[in-house]
Amino acid sequence: MGRLRYVRARWPELEVPEGQPLWLLYELDDAADAVTRSVDLFPDGSVARNSIEIEERNGTPCPSLIDLSLAEGFADADLIEISSAEFEAAWAKGMDRPFWSAG
């Protein structure tokens, strides 16, 4: 794993749809071109988290939490750099929510 960086982005629309997070935090591994962990912060104060490791619990390989390159996936995103400590604090408050359990 290469050097990791941490970013956050606000929900792209002014009005946050019901059930969607207000803030999205990402751990990015640029060398691997991967989102390795994510944290969703919801308007009601709840926190959901996901990671490659959590996704792989169902036995399916997961090279990244997005299926695009970082350049494509975040091309239009207004990313704000955050510290690893800020990301870890949010991560510690989260409940695991893998994509495969959502439906």
N, C-alpha and C positions, 0 to 999 in steps of 0.2 A: 504494500500500500504506500502511495506517495504522500507528500505533504498534504494535509487536509486543510480546507478553509471552510468558513462558516458564514452563511448569509441568511437574510430574512427578506421576505417580500410580503406586502399587504395584498389582500384579495384584490384582483385587478379592477373590479367595478366598485363605484362608490357605495352602492347598496349591496350588502353581503346577503346572498340568498340563504334561506332557511337551511340549516344543516351544514353550511360551509364554514370553514375557518376564516377568521379575520386576518391572522398572520400565519405564514408558512415559513418554517425555519429548515434549512438544509445543511447537511454536512457533505461537502463536495470533495472528491478525489480527482483532481484534474489529470493526473498521470494515467489513471484508469478510465477517465472519461465517464465517471459514475457518480450518482447520488447514493451515498452509502447509508445515510440515516436522514429521517425527516421528523419534524414535530409540527403539529397543527394546533394553533391556539384559537379556541372558539370564543365568540362574543359572551357566552354564558360562563366563561371561566374554565371550561373543561379543556383537557389537553390529551391529544392522541399522538402516538408515536409509532414509527415503523422503521425497519432497517432491513438490509440484505439478509442478515442473520435471522430475523423474525420471519421474513418471507420464505426462507428456505426450510422452515420447520415442517412444511407440508411435503417436503421431498423434491420440490422443483427448483432447479438452479435459478438464481436471480443475480445477474451481473450488475444491475443498477435498478433503482426504484423508478426510473423513467426509461421509456423505450426509444429515446432519441439521444443524440449526442448532447453534451452540456450546452454547446454553442447553439444548437437548434432548439433545445428545450427551454432555454432561458433567453433567447434572442430578444424578446420584447419585454422581459421582466425588469422591473426596477429593483435591482438587488442592492441591499444595504449590508455591508460587511459587519459582522458581529464577532465577539470574542468566543473562543471555545468555552470559556466559563459561562457565558450567557446561554450558549446552546446546551451545555451540560445541565445547567439549572432547570431549564425547560424540560429537557429529556427526563430528568429525575421525577418530575411531576406527572409525566404522561402514563397513559395506559396503552399497552400494546394493541395495535389495530392493523393487522396485515390486510393487504388487498383481498386475499383469498377468503377471508372471513366476512367480507362485506356483503355477500350476496347469496 
